[in-house]
């Protein structure tokens, strides 16, 4: 009788991934965004956390075209756009002190932060 060989799948072959904190920062102004990212990185460095990033993500651009006049002159239009700049920071195997310090950060208004454990 022939012996059956067991095939290993990718899930069995790879080691379990270490936990990481994925921080996604968004803002309308890139200068405020960069200052906020620097503040986050300084806080993480204070607790000797390993940081990957900041990785600039593609800028999301929303555009609108509006008639200048309400009734006449349909050919006359205005165009507006809103740019949303984004950055991604990964903190590898964060300690409790790092997470607590990041939650207590006071960032400027207009900056949105999404934090996920991956």
Beta strands, then each sheet from edge to edge (+ up, - down):
strand 1: 20-27
strand 2: 50-67
strand 3: 77-92
strand 4: 111-117
sheet 1: 2+ 3- 1+ 4-
end
